């Protein structure tokens, strides 16, 4: 077959098209503020409540984002009958408890990545959501971007040929600080769950089939969490080479190469960015990433979940529970390979 001279147009709906549902935000950190900003600017979703460990923090967040009700503690927030969906933006170590509480309260959940601390917790959250006829969606925003749909169409249409090689990295520099959440074992810190989940999820999306074999090597911080990890992921005859680190600002690029063409993603590959199709023979073609840029593109995942709920869907076709669980199992394997054990894991 011949490689197309131009890229397909994304099929992703504008976030403003999704019907408005009522949202609460659990936690008041930076990523919660990014979601509030994205929802306010680009969707019709209603922010009706926020919860935090302290009333003061909840009050300040509510005032900053014009949210009518602020609660101290997640239980008080979940008792609010006006809430349809909870966005969970707490530290990784708290995702499972917060998601379970929200599901038991009858709320759909959008849970920041990494979805939970480990696969066992992820399985319990997903099983609970399924049994309650609720949706528990991982907030891996890359999966819902227009550019990702462009790549999805290329893969589905065979434009790359047989996929052979996936490359992706994500590294940021953080000053070693035992009090920072990324260096704290008790908060499920380390490079993998915060940064490495991006290249790993990208590779899971890009590789054919569902067979996955992973091998990882790396080193630890003085506090015992993963500092730097290199991973090789295999699916049949296709391989992914992935890396993540807390110790350096890496290129943060990605590519998918096949027998007919490759796709290159400019930095930062997990955000809306330029995507270029490079045929084995012929001219290259690019997609510029769309009009919503930076963290405001988190609006796509919020709108997608709202549409699923409004449609009465049981799961997302773009990021089904099976994919979320598979990535969590791969993260577990990578942590085992480099020797990271979080407090309490050996007791389960």
N, C-alpha and C positions, 0 to 999 in steps of 0.2 A: 504494500500500500504506500501511498505518497503522504508526506507530512503536510498538513494544511499550511497555506501561506499566511494565515492570520489566526489569532487565538479566538476561541469561542467566547461569546459574551456571558458574563455571570448570570445565573438564574436566581440569585439571592434577592429576596424582596427588600425594599427599603424598610428600615426598622420602624418608621412612622406608620407603616401599614398594619402592624399587628394590633389587634383589639386591646384596649386598655384593661389591665388587671391591677390589683392592689398589692403592693410590695412592701415588705419590711426588710431592713438590713440589719444583720447581726454582726456587730463589731464596728469600730469607728476609725480604723487605720487608713493608710494611704490608698489601698486597693478599694476599700469601701467608698472612699471619696471619689475615686475614678469612676466607679460604677454609678454613683449618684449623678455625677456630671454627665456621663454618657446617656443615662436615662432621661435626664432633664432636657438635654440638648436635642436628642435625636429620636425619641419615642413618645408615644402617648401613654406610657405606663404611669401609674400613680404611686408615688412614694408616700406611704401613710404612716409608717412607724419605723423607729430605730431602737435597737437595744444595745447596751454596753454594760461592762462590769461595774461602772460607776455612773450615777445619775448625772454628774457634772459633764462627763464626756458625752453621754447621750444628748444632753441638753444643748451642748455646743454644736454637735453634728446636726441636730435637728434645726437649729437656728441658721447654720451655714447653708443648708440645702432646703429650707422651707418645708420641713417635714412636720406634720401637725402633732405627732405624739412621740414622746421619748420615754424609754423604760430602763430601769436598772435591772439587769438580768434578763436572760432569754425567756424564762418561764412567764414573766409578766407580759412580755411582748407577744408571746405565742397565745396568751389568753385573749388577745384582741381579735374579736370575730370579724373585723373588717379586713384582715390580712388573708390574701389568697396564696402568695408565694413569698418564701424567705430566701434572700441572698445571704449565703454564709461566707463571711470573709475573715473568720477568726484564724488563729495559727493552726497549722496542720494537725497538731496534737488534739485540737478541739473539734475538728470537723465532724468526726463520728458522733460525738455526744450531741452536738448542736443539730446535726441532720436528723438523728433519731428522735430528739425531742420535737422537732418541727413536724416530722412525719406522724408521730403519735398524736400531735395536735391537729392533724388533718390538713397540713400545709404542703404544697409542692415546694421543692427546694432546688436552688441553683447553688452548687457547692464549688468553691474555688478549688483550682488544682494546686497541688496534687489532691485528688478527690478525698482521700483519707490518709491515715498514717501507714496503713498496709492493706494487703488484699483481703485479709480476714474481715477487717472493719468494712471495707468496700462492699464485700458480699452481703454483709448483714444489712447495710443501708439499702442496697439495691433490692434485696429480697423483701425487706419491710415495705418499701415503696410499691413494689409489685403487688404484694398482698393487700395493701390499702388502696389500690387503684389510684396511686399518686405517681408523679414523675419526680425522680431524683436525677438531675442532669449535672454533669461535670462542666464547670465553667472554663473549659479549655477553648478560649475565645478564637484561637486560630482556626479551629474546625468549622466555624460559622461565617468566616469572612468571604467576601465575593471572590477574592483571589484564589482561595482554596477551592471554590466551586469551578473556577477556570481549570485548575489542575485536575480536579475530579473528572471533568469532562474529557480532558486529554487522556487520562488513564483509562477511563471506561471506553473511549473510542479507539484505543490502541495507537494513538498518535506517537507514543514514545517507543513502540515496539515492545519487545520483552524487557521488562525492567530488570536491570542487573545490579545497579549500585545506587545507594542513597548515602549522602553525606550531610551532616548537620552538627553544629556546635552552638553552645551557649555558655559563655563565661563572663562573669562580672568580677570586679575587684572590690573586696570588702576588707576593711581593716580588721584584723583579728581582735575580737571582743567577746569574751565569754558571756557577757550579759545580752548580746544581740541574739535575736531569735534564731538566726541562721547558724549560730555556733552553739546553740543550746540543745542537748539531747532531749531534755524534758519537753521541748516544744517541737520535736521531730525536725530539727534543723539539718543542715547539710546542703550541698549543691544539688543532689539528685531531685529531691521533692520540690525544690523551689525553681531551679533552672533546668536541670537535666530532663525533667518531665517534658519540656518543649521538644527537644530533638527526638526523644524517645516516642512521643505521641506522633510527631511528624513521620518518623520512619514506619510506625505501625500503620498509619494512613497510606503511605506510599508503597509499601511492600505488598506483593500479591498474596492472596490466600490468607489463612489464619494460622498457619504453622509458624512458630517462633522459637528460636534457640538463641540464648543470650550468654555472652561471657564478658565479664568486666574486670578491670584492674584499676587500682587507684590508691590514694593515701588519705590519711585522716588528719583532722585538726588536733590540737592539744586537748580539746574537749571531747574528742571521740566521735565526731560526726565526719562525714565525707567531705574532704577539701577539694579533691580533683578526681574525676572518674573518666575512663575511656571504655567504651562499649562496642562490641561487635554483635550485630543482630543478624540472624540468618532466617530466610524463608525460602525453602527449596534451593534454587540456584541463584537467588538474589541475596545480596548482602548490604547491610548498613553499617557505616562507621560513624560513631557518635562520640561527642565529648562534652564535658561540663566542668566548670571550675569556679571556686570562690576567689581565686588568687590572681586573676588576670582578666582584662577586657579583651575577649577574643573577637574574631570577625563576625560571629553570629550570622552566618550565612547557611544556605542549604541548597541541595540540588538532588534531582532524580534523573538518573541516566538509564537509557534503554538502547536497544539495538538500532533504533531509527532516529532518536533525538534525545535531547536532555532538556530539563527545565531547571533554570537557575533562579534563586530567590535572593534578592539583595538584603543587606542588613536593615533592620533586624527582621529576620525571616518570619518570625512568628506574628509580626504586626502587619498591617496593610503596607505592602511594599511592591516595588517593581518586580514583575515575573517575566522572564524571557525564555521563549522556546528557541532552542538552537538545534536545527535539523542536522543530521549527518551530512546531508547535501542540501543546499538551498539557503535562502535568506532567513535570518532570525526575525521573530515577531515578539512584541512585548505588550503586557498589560500593566498599567501604571499603579494599580492598587486600589483605585476608587477614590471617592470624594471624602469619605469619613476617615480621618487619619488618627494615628496614635491611640491612646487608651480610650478615646471616644468611640472607637469601633467595638468596644465591649457592648455597645447598644445592640449589635446583631445577635449575640447570644441571649440577651434578655428578651428581645422581640421574638426570637425563635421559640423560647420556652412559653411565652405568653400565647403564641399561636397554637402550639401543641395543646396547651391546656384548654384553650377556647374550642379547639377541634375535637376534644375528647380523645386524643391520642394516648397510647400507653407508653411510648418511648420515642426518642429522636432517631430518624433515619440517618442523620448526619453524624451523630455520636451515640450509638446504641449502648446500653449497659454492658454488653459483651465486650466492647472495645475498651470502655473505662476499666473494667475488671482485668482485661488482658494487660493493659499498661501497668496497672497496679501490681500484678504478678511479676512483670518484668522488672519493675522498680525493686520489689522484694528480692528478686534474684541478684540484681546488681548490688544491693546492700549486703547480701550474704557473701558475695564474692570479695567485697572490699572490707568486710568485717564490722559493719555498723549494726548495732542492736540498740533500740530505744528502750528507755526504762519501762519495765512491766511486760515487755514482749515475751520474755522467757517464762512468764507465769501463765500464759494462755495456751 
